[in-house]
Amino acid sequence: MKLNVVTPIHDNDLNLFISRIHETVTALNASFFSDWEWIVVIQSKVQISEKILKIILDFNVVVNVTERYSVSKARNQGIDYFNNSDGAIYFLDCDAVPAVELLNYFHDQLSLGHIISSGKIIWCSADGCKKKEIHSMLSDCSIAIPSSLSLFNTFLGCYCFSCDSILKTKVRFVEDIGPGDGTMYKAGEDALFISDLIAANNISWIQFKPSVSVSHPLRPSDNSKEILYARGQVHTYKIIIYNNYPLSMRCIAFSYLFMFATNGFIKVFFRKKNALSLLRVRLNSLWHD
């Protein structure tokens, strides 16, 4: 079972990516042996040095250097690169590292013929990951959860998709949504892609294992990332709810969206930095965007 990995990289994040590439390749080799391929799409306004390119290429990673644009367009280029591949496609952020256990789980689930499977995200600080252990009989089991619950877990690096589910349905990322140059909404492209893929493949259940994970750096404590992403997140959630949720489920979904938009009140109460600005952007997007 081959794993095809796609990673978009902004030129400002190259050093961070290089610092983590060995750990990721080690995990890939442990789970898929040599049966994997990894393309990184580097978006840059300047020429990338031969030294940096050599470091990446020495790990047998394919490199495509392009002009700057959205993360979504870079991911679509990765999909096009694997257009004739079988196995699975895994979208990995340049600053995230998948655990060997997560990749092993993906391998097992894909071998069983499952179209989509998921783990969870662990947020890591410079001092290490703050892992919350789940103590239950189900923590080490694979659980079938309703696909509608994907709205609660939209981090793309937690998911693995069969190639056919993407290539045959021609599901793609919306290129004017997501982080990058020239996009109006700086977030939400991942949630929209997951939702569209679920709908296109008529998926009712997703295999989820809460004990396997991908690690990702903590966001800045000043809420700057949340403010940047807020408008796109709310906008995308509304699209997903209107397009993909039956009327009977919309009240529940909108209740979650309202809680997401208004949890800024909690940040304001605890006097978190820029909390008022975050609340203002989310509420404005909820009612007017």
Buried (B, 14 or more C-beta within 10 A) or exposed (E): BBBBBBBBBBBEBBEBBBEBBEBBBEBBBEBBEEEBBBBBBBBBEEEBEEEBBEBBEEBEBBBBBEEBBBBBBBBBBBBEBBEEBEBBBBBBBBBBBBBBBBBBBBBBBBEEEBBBBBBBBBEBEEEEBEEEEEEEEEEEEBEEBEBBEBBEBBBBBBBBBBBBBBBEBEBBBBBBBBBBEEBEBBBBBBBBBBBBBBBBBEBEBBBBBBBBBBBBBEEEEEBBBBBBBBBBBBBBBBBBBEEBBEEEBEEEBBEEBEEBBEBBEEBBEEEBEBBBBBBEBBBBBBEEB
